Amino acid sequence: MNIARFPRLRYGHLPTPIELLNNLTNYLKGPNIWIKRDDCTGLSTGGNKTRKLEFLMAEAQAQNADIVLTVGATQSNHARQTVAFAARMGIKSYLLLENRTNINDINYRNNGNILLNQLHGTTIEEYPAYTNMNIAMENTANQLRKKGYKPYTIPVGGSNPLGALGYVNAAAEIITQGNDLSISFSHIIHASGSTGTQAGMITGLLGNNSGINLLGISVNSPKEILEKNVLLLAQETADLLKCPGIVKDNHIKVNSDYVGDGYGIPSPETIQAIKLLAEKEGILLDPVYSGKAMAGLIDLVRKGVFNKDDNILFIHTGGTTGLFGYNSYFNDKSQ
Ligand SMILES: *Cc1c(COP(=O)(O)O)cnc(C)c1O
């Protein structure tokens, strides 16, 4: 897979480390659990969108864009990383944020990612839940064109074939790191939302003939729907890389048992998983994505899904900044 033919802006702190979660492994008495620190990719507290934006923003630059637009939920990590990326490029950004959770807490609305968006300097437009955000973004882009701007639009989560290349690369990075550590990872597990991470990852794992199983823990959609959408994007990504046909439907595995009450609503198990990692490993997860995915991993280990000598790699996709928008979920001082 020759990814180097796609322009890329090297703003990420890459490669990110892989570490053994020794205390968690001992606590759960299951397989070895490793963590890939994609929460440390740089750009305004980091996260998985940095890898995608390296390719997307290179395209924006090639098109001479002077303003980048994207969409997301109020506490979108993708939106915040896009704004930071644009700041560093010296171009404007414009966010269309959907109040998808209907949480009205003052910190949810003003702190966390919202605070960082404001610090980097951007324009934010708020929309009610269930707005068709793609149409809203196209309308805004057209208005900006009329004013003489050259807008570049990025879909939700940066999840199109070009953005997914960031995770094709991450798959190759993990394979190299496993080789250097002499660790053969049996499974990779991560939070899956807008499909770009999982689609890129599976394309990279298959393109390198890795034999590693990939499981996406859904943060929102039912299993069947997310599997279908990941498959579509993975096949488009493989086509972009001129490797058509390498991704088949049986390669796409999603578990949607840990969604709870829906997107952006942490379940009691999410909160427990965040506290457990903070207390046992000194690592901060997030309430929307990595906390849910870790709750899923912990439950699957307890159910005996893995062998004791398996090496499981959890991708920490970031989002820690969101904790400051969700502090009300952690306010029980008795714990
Ligand atoms: C966006 C995001 C994800 C999900 O990645 P997708 O590519 O949208 O599936 C996971 N974790 C965090 C912290 C995110 O911001």
The ligand as a Gaussian input file, in Angstrom:
#p B3LYP/6-31G(d) Opt

LIG

0 1
 C      -14.188000      10.484000      16.870000
 C      -13.720000       9.694000      18.021000
 C      -13.783000       8.287000      18.025000
 C      -14.422000       7.492000      16.932000
 O      -13.706000       7.493000      15.752000
 P      -14.484000       7.351000      14.373000
 O      -13.442000       7.379000      13.357000
 O      -15.435000       8.501000      14.326000
 O      -15.232000       6.059000      14.426000
 C      -13.274000       7.607000      19.104000
 N      -12.751000       8.269000      20.154000
 C      -12.683000       9.610000      20.198000
 C      -12.122000      10.239000      21.410000
 C      -13.170000      10.372000      19.147000
 O      -13.114000      11.705000      19.222000

